């Protein structure tokens, strides 16, 4: 921008070119899976600053059409921001195209000017203006306080998750006002050169201090390495495993925000599945499902290698690929196609068995799935299972419906081991979900599985509760290993705890000796 202004190049076109280029970089990074880079790199976020720059120059040059339909612009901007709040989720590929909602929304509201109802009345209300003035320091302070408390004390205490968090937000507002009043305003109003020099020196000092801490591998109370070897070992077990992390076996290009057809009605790549286990074996088993199926890859792979079985596997997150239903997800067409390709594969390749692994209870809730008659919830799940199992029954292929694993009620208790010198299973399992709660979680869904499977001689239900729970709890950790990757997905260690019951059940289905 400095070069452009010095050389007197056309400002509006130059700004638009910079915005388009950096927006394209943002899209490219997100589409290629580098979402963290897209979020933090200034190169991929410059287009957002350019939106404001373009508006500023456009008004300075007196573009007449910017002032048209100002009231409609303000409300359209408000609507875009509201849509962003409603639609952007933690799992969304952000910034990507999603960032257009808040950026364009903000630009429209700013461009609408002060004479609209929204801007002149609501956003000019003194409390709203005051929040805006302290907005940036509030953005900085609230995250520091909330994150620090979670890191040090954890967030497993229900009292902290509600009352204490509210207190921290109030403290954040107070600190934001103090920062604005006693730091930001004096700096902005200062015309003395030593203010800028002082700020530069402060940033340099902080940078050198950070470099010193890095060079010393941390400070005594906060080492860069783990506090203890045992803590480090716990964290190392909190993983899905190399195969489960492979993109070839999970969300095959379907999880991208900008999913496009690959020709005709095809949404999945070829091959649409990966092969695990003994990939050269003559015996084939088809296994597919959602992200919980992905977490079971270590068990599927181990069984395939131990029994000389080729496992054809595919999964898409938040996907229930059963016949006759549509799933409320970011990629319903890819999910539907996965179900169609699976049954087509079964008809052509005749696998010895089919294994379906799903978060069954989540799809039994109203509104998550629906059939062509707009039936949702448990009724839709029951109908879809009947249709799918009926198809495999006609093909003469056994189907195994695996019950879902326990879902923990809290986030992973990393804080319990972050500063612990001698972490233990007992310490980590204080917040583990109870066996009774797990059975209650899954009762309705498991009842549907049992009821539908009982109607088809070749269908069976694999119960995994005893493998992951004792009489009282379904532990976070056992034998110094985390059994979960997050609160709902099993880690590699957790999946392998299911292996004995899985192998026994599959051997019975396939008529093999134990």
C-alpha positions in Angstrom: 0.0 0.0 0.0 2.9 2.4 0.7 4.4 1.7 -2.7 1.0 2.1 -4.4 0.4 5.5 -2.8 4.0 6.7 -3.5 3.7 5.7 -7.2 0.1 7.1 -7.4 -1.4 3.9 -8.8 -5.2 3.7 -8.9 -6.1 3.1 -5.3 -9.5 1.4 -5.6 -8.3 -1.1 -8.2 -5.1 -1.7 -6.3 -6.9 -2.4 -3.1 -9.4 -4.6 -4.9 -6.6 -6.6 -6.4 -4.8 -7.1 -3.1 -8.1 -8.1 -1.5 -8.9 -10.6 -4.2 -5.4 -12.1 -4.1 -5.3 -12.6 -0.4 -8.9 -13.9 -0.3 -7.9 -16.5 -2.9 -4.9 -17.4 -0.7 -7.3 -17.8 2.2 -9.6 -20.1 0.2 -6.6 -22.1 -1.1 -5.2 -22.7 2.4 -8.6 -23.7 3.8 -9.4 -26.0 0.9 -6.0 -27.7 1.2 -6.6 -28.4 4.9 -4.2 -25.7 6.3 -6.9 -24.0 8.3 -4.6 -22.9 11.1 -2.2 -21.2 8.7 -5.2 -19.5 7.0 -6.4 -18.2 10.4 -3.1 -16.8 11.7 -1.2 -15.7 8.6 -1.6 -12.0 7.9 -1.2 -12.8 4.2 -4.5 -14.7 4.2 -6.4 -12.2 6.3 -5.2 -9.0 4.5 -8.4 -8.9 2.4 -10.4 -8.2 5.6 -8.4 -5.0 6.2 -8.7 -4.2 2.5 -12.4 -4.2 2.8 -12.2 -1.2 5.2 -9.5 0.4 3.1 -11.6 0.2 0.0 -14.6 1.8 1.8 -12.4 4.6 3.1 -10.9 5.4 -0.3 -14.3 5.0 -2.0 -15.9 7.6 0.3 -12.9 9.9 -0.1 -13.3 9.8 -3.8 -17.0 10.4 -3.5 -18.4 7.3 -5.2 -22.1 8.2 -5.4 -23.6 4.7 -5.4 -22.1 4.0 -2.0 -24.7 6.2 -0.3 -27.7 4.4 -2.0 -30.1 2.2 0.0 -28.3 3.0 3.2 -31.1 1.7 5.4 -31.2 -1.6 3.5 -27.4 -1.8 3.7 -27.4 -1.5 7.5 -30.0 -4.2 8.0 -28.4 -6.5 5.4 -25.1 -6.1 7.3 -26.8 -6.9 10.6 -28.4 -10.0 9.0 -25.0 -11.2 7.7 -23.4 -10.9 11.1 -26.4 -12.7 12.7 -26.1 -15.5 10.2 -22.4 -15.8 11.0 -23.2 -16.1 14.7 -25.8 -18.7 14.0 -24.1 -20.8 11.3 -20.3 -20.7 12.0 -19.4 -23.6 14.3 -16.2 -24.8 15.9 -16.0 -27.4 13.2 -16.4 -24.9 10.3 -13.5 -24.3 8.0 -12.8 -20.8 9.2 -11.8 -18.3 7.9 -12.4 -19.6 4.4 -15.7 -18.4 2.8 -17.4 -18.2 6.2 -15.4 -15.1 7.0 -17.3 -13.2 4.3 -20.4 -13.1 6.6 -18.9 -10.9 9.4 -16.6 -8.9 7.1 -19.2 -8.0 4.5 -21.8 -7.5 7.3 -19.5 -5.1 9.1 -18.6 -3.2 5.9 -22.3 -2.8 5.0 -23.1 -1.4 8.4 -20.2 1.0 8.4 -21.0 2.1 4.8 -24.7 2.8 5.7 -23.6 5.8 7.8 -25.1 7.4 10.8 -28.5 8.3 9.4 -30.1 4.9 9.5 -32.3 3.6 12.3 -29.9 0.7 13.2 -26.8 2.9 13.2 -28.3 6.2 14.4 -30.4 4.7 17.2 -29.3 1.3 18.2 -25.6 1.3 17.6 -25.3 5.0 18.7 -26.8 4.1 22.1 -24.3 5.2 24.7 -23.9 1.7 26.3 -23.4 0.2 22.8 -20.8 2.8 22.0 -19.0 2.2 25.3 -18.8 -1.5 24.6 -17.4 -0.7 21.2 -14.7 1.6 22.7 -13.4 -1.1 25.0 -14.0 -3.8 22.4 -10.4 -4.5 21.5 -8.9 -4.7 25.1 -12.0 -6.8 26.0 -11.2 -9.2 23.2 -7.6 -9.5 24.6 -8.4 -9.7 28.3 -11.3 -12.2 28.3 -9.5 -14.9 26.4 -6.3 -14.6 28.6 -8.3 -14.9 31.8 -10.6 -17.7 30.7 -7.8 -19.7 29.1 -5.4 -19.3 32.0 -7.9 -20.5 34.6 -8.8 -23.6 32.4 -5.2 -24.4 31.9 -4.3 -24.3 35.5 -7.4 -25.6 37.2 -9.3 -27.4 34.5 -12.9 -26.9 33.6 -14.3 -30.1 35.0 -15.9 -28.4 38.0 -19.5 -27.4 37.1 -19.3 -24.4 39.4 -16.4 -23.0 37.4 -18.1 -23.7 34.1 -21.0 -21.4 35.1 -20.6 -18.9 38.0 -16.9 -18.4 38.0 -16.8 -17.9 34.2 -19.4 -15.1 34.6 -17.1 -13.5 37.3 -14.1 -13.7 34.9 -16.1 -12.0 32.2 -17.0 -9.1 34.6 -13.4 -8.8 35.6 -12.4 -8.8 31.8 -14.8 -5.9 31.2 -13.2 -4.0 34.2 -9.7 -4.6 33.0 -10.7 -3.6 29.4 -12.0 -0.3 30.6 -8.9 0.4 32.7 -6.7 -0.5 29.7 -8.7 1.8 27.5 -8.8 4.7 30.0 -5.2 4.6 31.3 -3.3 3.2 28.4 -5.0 3.3 25.0 -6.4 6.9 25.3 -3.0 8.4 26.5 -1.1 6.6 23.7 -3.5 7.7 21.0 -3.5 11.3 22.2 0.3 11.6 22.6 2.1 13.5 20.0 5.6 12.9 21.4 8.1 10.8 19.6 9.2 9.0 22.7 5.7 7.3 23.0 6.2 5.4 19.7 9.8 4.7 20.6 8.7 3.4 24.1 6.2 1.1 22.5 8.8 -0.3 20.0 11.3 -0.9 22.9 8.6 -2.6 24.9 7.8 -5.0 22.1 11.5 -5.7 21.5 12.0 -6.4 25.2 9.0 -8.8 25.2 10.4 -10.5 22.1 13.9 -10.9 23.7 12.3 -12.2 26.9 10.4 -14.8 24.9 13.5 -15.8 23.0 15.3 -16.2 26.3 12.6 -18.4 27.8 12.7 -20.5 24.6 16.5 -20.8 24.7 16.4 -21.9 28.3 13.7 -24.5 27.5 11.2 -22.8 29.8 11.3 -21.3 33.3 11.5 -23.4 36.5 7.7 -23.2 37.2 6.7 -23.7 33.6 9.2 -26.0 31.7 8.8 -26.3 28.0 8.9 -30.1 28.4 6.4 -32.1 30.5 6.6 -31.9 34.2 7.1 -35.7 34.4 7.7 -38.6 32.1 4.5 -40.2 33.3 2.5 -37.1 32.2 4.2 -37.1 28.8 3.3 -40.8 28.4 -0.4 -40.1 29.1 -0.5 -37.4 26.5 1.2 -39.6 23.9 -1.6 -42.1 24.2 -4.2 -39.5 23.4 -4.1 -40.1 19.7 -6.2 -41.8 17.0 -3.3 -43.7 15.4 -1.6 -43.2 12.0 -4.3 -45.1 10.0 -7.2 -43.3 11.7 -5.5 -40.0 11.0 -5.2 -40.7 7.3 -7.4 -38.7 5.0 -7.7 -41.7 2.7 -9.9 -43.4 5.4 -11.9 -40.4 6.7 -13.9 -37.7 5.1 -12.6 -38.4 1.6 -12.7 -34.8 0.4 -16.3 -34.5 1.7 -15.5 -32.4 4.7 -14.3 -29.4 2.7 -16.5 -26.4 2.9 -16.4 -26.0 -0.9 -17.5 -29.5 -1.7 -18.1 -29.8 -5.4 -19.4 -32.5 -7.7 -16.8 -34.6 -9.4 -19.0 -35.4 -12.4 -22.7 -36.2 -12.6 -24.0 -36.9 -9.1 -20.7 -38.1 -7.7 -19.4 -36.4 -4.5 -16.8 -38.9 -3.3 -13.4 -39.5 -4.9 -12.2 -42.8 -6.4 -11.3 -44.9 -4.6 -14.0 -43.9 -2.0 -12.7 -46.4 0.6 -9.3 -47.4 2.0 -8.1 -51.0 2.6 -6.7 -52.0 6.0 -6.0 -55.3 7.7 -4.5 -57.9 5.3 -4.9 -56.0 2.1 -3.9 -59.1 0.0 -6.4 -61.5 1.6 -9.2 -63.1 -0.4 -11.7 -62.6 2.4 -13.3 -59.1 2.6 -15.3 -57.4 5.2 -16.9 -54.0 4.6 -16.9 -51.5 7.4 -18.2 -47.9 7.3 -19.9 -45.2 9.3 -19.1 -41.8 10.9 -16.2 -40.4 12.9 -16.7 -43.0 15.6 -16.1 -45.6 12.9 -12.9 -43.9 12.1 -11.8 -44.1 15.8 -12.3 -47.9 15.6 -9.8 -48.3 12.7 -7.0 -49.7 15.1 -9.3 -52.6 16.1 -10.5 -53.2 12.5 -6.9 -53.2 11.2 -5.7 -55.5 14.0 -8.5 -58.0 13.3 -7.9 -58.0 9.6 -4.2 -58.7 10.0 -4.7 -61.4 12.7 -7.3 -63.2 10.7 -6.0 -62.6 7.1 -9.1 -60.4 6.3 -9.1 -57.4 3.9 -11.2 -54.6 5.5 -12.7 -52.1 3.0 -13.3 -49.0 5.1 -14.8 -45.6 4.6 -16.2 -42.9 6.9 -17.5 -39.4 6.9 -18.0 -37.3 10.0 -21.6 -36.7 11.2 -22.8 -39.1 8.6 -25.4 -41.9 8.9 -25.2 -43.6 5.5 -28.4 -45.6 5.7 -30.9 -46.0 2.9 -33.9 -43.6 2.6 -32.8 -40.8 4.8 -31.1 -37.4 4.6 -28.7 -36.3 7.4 -28.5 -32.7 8.6 -24.8 -32.2 8.0 -22.5 -30.0 6.0 -22.3 -32.6 3.2 -25.6 -34.6 3.0 -25.0 -35.5 -0.6 -21.7 -37.2 0.1 -23.2 -39.0 3.1 -26.0 -40.3 0.9 -23.6 -41.4 -1.8 -21.5 -43.3 0.8 -24.5 -45.4 1.7 -25.3 -46.0 -2.0 -21.7 -47.0 -2.8 -21.5 -49.3 0.2 -24.6 -51.3 -0.8 -23.4 -51.4 -4.4 -20.0 -52.6 -3.3 -21.7 -55.3 -1.3 -23.8 -56.4 -4.2 -20.8 -56.6 -6.6 -18.0 -57.8 -4.3 -20.0 -59.9 -1.8 -18.0 -59.2 1.4 -18.3 -61.9 4.1 -19.8 -59.3 6.5 -20.7 -55.7 6.9 -19.9 -53.7 10.0 -21.8 -50.4 10.8 -20.3 -48.1 13.4 -22.2 -45.0 14.3 -23.0 -42.4 17.0 -26.5 -43.9 17.0 -28.1 -41.8 19.7 -27.1 -38.5 18.0 -29.1 -39.4 14.9 -32.2 -40.5 17.0 -32.8 -36.9 18.1 -35.6 -35.1 16.2 -34.5 -33.0 13.2 -31.0 -34.6 12.7 -32.2 -37.1 10.0 -35.4 -37.2 8.0 -36.9 -39.4 5.3 -38.9 -38.4 2.2 -42.0 -38.0 4.2 -40.3 -35.6 6.7 -40.3 -38.2 9.4 -37.4 -37.6 11.9 -35.8 -39.0 15.0 -36.2 -42.5 16.3 -38.9 -43.4 13.7 -36.6 -42.4 10.8 -33.7 -44.3 12.3 -35.8 -47.4 12.7 -37.1 -47.2 9.2 -33.6 -46.6 7.7 -32.2 -49.5 9.6 -35.0 -51.8 8.3 -34.4 -50.8 4.7 -30.6 -51.2 4.9 -30.6 -54.5 6.8 -33.3 -55.7 4.4 -31.0 -55.0 1.5 -28.1 -56.9 3.0 -30.4 -59.8 4.1 -31.5 -60.3 0.5 -27.8 -60.3 -0.5 -27.1 -63.0 2.1 -24.5 -60.8 3.9 -24.3 -60.7 7.7 -24.5 -57.2 9.3 -22.9 -56.3 12.6 -24.3 -53.1 14.3 -21.8 -51.9 16.8 -23.1 -50.1 19.9 -21.6 -46.6 20.4 -18.9 -46.0 23.0 -19.5 -43.9 26.1 -19.5 -40.2 25.8 -17.7 -38.3 28.6 -19.6 -35.4 30.2 -16.5 -33.1 30.3 -13.6 -32.1 28.1 -10.4 -34.1 28.2 -8.8 -33.6 31.7 -5.5 -32.4 30.3 -5.2 -29.8 33.1 -5.1 -32.7 35.6 -1.7 -33.8 34.2 -0.3 -30.6 32.8 1.4 -29.6 36.1 1.1 -32.9 37.9 4.4 -34.6 39.0 2.8 -38.0 39.5 -0.5 -38.2 37.5 -2.6 -41.4 37.9 -5.6 -43.2 36.4 -7.5 -42.5 39.6 -6.8 -38.8 39.4 -8.0 -38.6 35.8 -11.1 -40.7 36.3 -12.6 -38.5 39.0 -14.8 -36.9 36.3 -15.4 -40.0 34.2 -19.0 -40.8 33.2 -20.7 -43.4 35.3 -21.7 -46.8 33.9 -25.4 -46.0 34.7 -25.2 -42.7 32.8 -23.6 -44.3 29.8 -26.4 -46.9 29.6 -28.9 -44.2 30.0 -27.2 -42.2 27.2 -27.5 -45.1 24.7 -30.7 -46.8 26.0 -33.1 -45.6 23.3 -30.7 -46.1 20.4 -29.6 -49.5 21.6 -33.2 -50.6 22.0 -33.8 -49.6 18.3 -30.7 -51.6 17.2 -31.8 -54.7 19.1 -35.4 -54.5 18.0 -34.6 -54.0 14.3 -31.7 -56.5 14.2 -34.0 -59.2 15.8 -36.1 -59.1 12.6 -33.2 -60.2 10.4 -31.5 -63.5 10.9 -28.2 -62.3 9.5 -28.1 -59.1 11.7 -26.5 -58.9 15.1 -25.6 -56.2 17.7 -22.1 -56.0 19.1 -22.2 -54.7 22.7 -19.0 -53.0 23.8 -19.9 -51.5 27.2 -18.1 -54.2 29.2 -14.9 -53.5 27.3 -14.9 -49.8 28.1 -16.6 -49.7 31.5 -16.4 -51.4 34.9 -19.4 -51.8 37.2 -19.2 -48.1 38.3 -17.6 -45.9 35.7 -16.4 -45.8 32.1 -12.9 -44.5 32.7 -11.0 -41.7 31.0 -7.8 -43.7 31.4 -6.7 -47.2 32.3 -3.2 -48.7 32.7 -1.6 -45.3 32.3 -3.2 -44.7 28.9 -5.9 -42.3 27.8 -8.8 -44.2 26.3 -10.2 -41.1 24.6 -9.0 -38.8 21.9 -11.6 -36.2 23.0 -14.8 -36.5 25.1 -16.6 -38.6 22.5 -14.0 -40.4 20.4 -11.9 -43.3 21.5 -8.1 -43.1 21.2 -6.1 -45.9 19.7 -5.7 -47.4 23.2 -9.5 -47.1 23.8 -10.3 -48.7 20.4 -7.9 -51.6 21.1 -9.7 -52.3 24.4 -12.7 -53.2 22.2 -10.7 -55.6 20.1 -11.3 -58.8 22.2 -15.1 -58.6 22.1 -15.0 -57.5 18.5 -12.8 -60.4 17.4 -15.0 -62.9 19.3 -18.2 -61.5 17.8 -16.8 -61.4 14.2 -15.4 -64.9 14.5 -18.8 -66.1 15.4 -20.5 -64.2 12.6 -18.0 -65.5 10.0 -18.0 -69.0 11.4 -14.4 -69.0 12.5 -12.8 -70.7 15.5 -11.8 -68.4 18.3 
